[in-house]
């Protein structure tokens, strides 16, 4: 494990049996798990290279219990790691040896479906897909669709600000969440936002979304739902050169067309996916685009024609258009199975998640090819091409000494390249532990200190999910201090410009 | 009062550091178009950002623009318009409502968290602010967000900056998402609906798959003196319910027909197109019936956000109990309310009714003496208020920036 986590507090570990008993007094029955065997499923999340048994697992089933658990831990100075379904790809819910793992898995109820106000009020443990299923009979759905949507929880989506294939057109979680009930580390329960388009005062919902479980534990969420588009059709377009595919993406957007989804795969990804699901992908192309247009039939039919023309103008070698739901789903099947498909051809892989300006795509790909040679590891690339979000999959074999370290160094170089090209370290998977130590590539100490002062406003003791997101932890008292800038605070008067 | 006209971010840092040293709070202004919104401030110097007005980069194919905070909104809008793009969140021009002389800056637009009729489809300023450079009340320039549309790296400080009315940091540069301007727009107009029926019609429209980008209702009382109002669409004593569709022409036409059919149980819809449609939505966006120069120009104006389906019940109640007038946007989720002048702008009544409906109210327009008496922004619950104050202190512990603008006392 190359990422260092905060050193366990021996004094806390020594009190383990007392802590377990205290938690049992709050959450009776099977809600407290302390046997090593039963805690096994909680050792890791979607970032499976990292494992750590927690001190104890607690699974409350009421907000009041969550509040009491947090209050107890706050008073006792015990760290807490919140967890939804444990599908984080960045290690956001990786346990700590001396922390209570607080699972929200029992919060499985949808509390209210309100079609007139077009919202669903739900508990955080409900899966992303279950929300769409609960409103499907009336033609509605919840738009953000991370690829783990059958398993990932809506609480985890809020914590990570999850995206998905359709966020190009419909936004990320943050654009689709209206309010929440949040429990602070002190146990205080706050209600933020609601069924209204905006909340009063500072946009606390906005900063809670994507805060990776460091600010509070979400106990209830109000999300916006939308009517399903009347129809959706997809194009599968192949190109002999990646640059041409990149140009096609730019021209589609430049022509004012915002597809429901626009995905790109490179040759290794195409081959792996085709071998796995036989979607009929062309094997002789360097890049494949899957472009989905959704909306009223008349609109989709017209836009399909326009996109086809753009693709041909960019020199596409293959251009197929779906004429049925079955065909559309087949086009998508390979893309959706890209990760497991790569898993079949390699013992292990690392999935990266940088974002770049769309126009920098050919440059980024060229750089990834160079790095692939440098590190002697293969890389298959899938992208959310419409919004410049790259998912390079670095293939390695954990049983070969040194390969995981090489793979991680390769991944870090890719992310540095994203930042150099004007992009960011993570588009949708979160920083977690995985990208924590790369944060200084993108942010200065001043930037990071400002973020940590927000953390201090929510959790002054730093007990909630420590060791994630920030490479260096500062005490809040230190962060709040006003530093004198080389004597510059001593101005006698306001300056004039 | 001192005025500090800054030239760049370094100047802003220096001005804020000096202000910290002198414990001299600063009022941050661009054009000053929204200066009269908020509690009267305890500041004694102006930090004027209007000279920070350049466009740093504009990449139409990337759908992003980076501008300095003092750039005039009107100039930036015409620049992106020249590439057939726009800010999808449809920021209002506050000047006509407030009677302010200038049109406002990009920084002011973000700080005020503006959102127009298209909020129901495209969100608000918060949803389109991708990144910012800002100077905190520590006197330090920091970066929030990035310059790409998809980014979850670190806390989303942009969300806090949008709508913070300059109380957290001085934004010096912002990166915004722009969107393509659609080919066509169509607005369905239903005449003569009462508020409750209009609310139901808008709910039906917004619950349809036709991708509605505007849903507003102008009750008949609002149009009493304004025959020529609302882009020439108004007629005396006839309420107007407006539903907008945008997109490629074939699609807008097709959806307008389908939606007219869906709404036929509420009334017969006429369809207006393109320029006329644009004109009427500008009137809704800028709340023309309550304009400072109009008949109700001297009345206080409340901006009330509530669950959309609760809109008409709340609006009717406010009209009845305050003797005021209302205008509905966002399918009922936004109620502009003008109330007859009173020393307290009937704050207790408005807030109580709004809260009972699950909403909240901002006193957007009122004379200074009224704003001294009344909470301009909805007071939060004690816990949220305390948390918000801790967040504010994390940016500006000495309360140097726009001290007291968002909270009274």
Interface residues (C-beta under 8 A of the other chain):
Chain A: X114 X115 X116 X117 X118 X119 X139 X160 X161 X163 X167 X168 X171 X172 X174 X175 X184 X188 X189 X190 X191 X192 X194 X195 X196 X197 X198 X199 X200 X201 X202 X203 X204 X205 X206 X207 X209 X210 X211 X227 X228 X229 X230 X250 X253 X254 X255 X256 X257 X258 X295 X296 X298 X299 X302 X303 X355 X356 X357 X358 X359 X384 X387 X388 X389 X422 X423 X424 X425 X426 X427 X428 X429 X430 X431 X435 X439 X442 X443 X444 X446 X447 X448 X450 X451 X453 X454 X455 X456 X457 X458 X469 X479 X480 X482 X483 X485 X488 X489 X490 X491 X493 X494 X495 X496 X497
Chain B: X2 X4 X5 X6 X7 X11 X14 X15 X17 X18 X19 X20 X21 X22 X24 X45 X59 X60 X61 X62 X63 X64 X84 X113 X115 X119 X120 X123 X124 X126 X127 X136 X138 X139 X140 X141 X142 X143 X144 X146 X147 X148 X149 X150 X151 X152 X153 X154 X155 X156 X157 X158 X159 X160 X162 X163 X164 X168 X179 X180 X181 X182 X183 X203 X206 X207 X208 X209 X210 X211 X247 X248 X250 X251 X254 X255 X258 X305 X306 X307 X308 X309 X310 X330 X333 X334 X358 X359 X360 X362 X377 X378 X380 X381 X383 X384 X385 X387 X388 X390 X391 X392 X393 X394 X395 X397 X398 X406
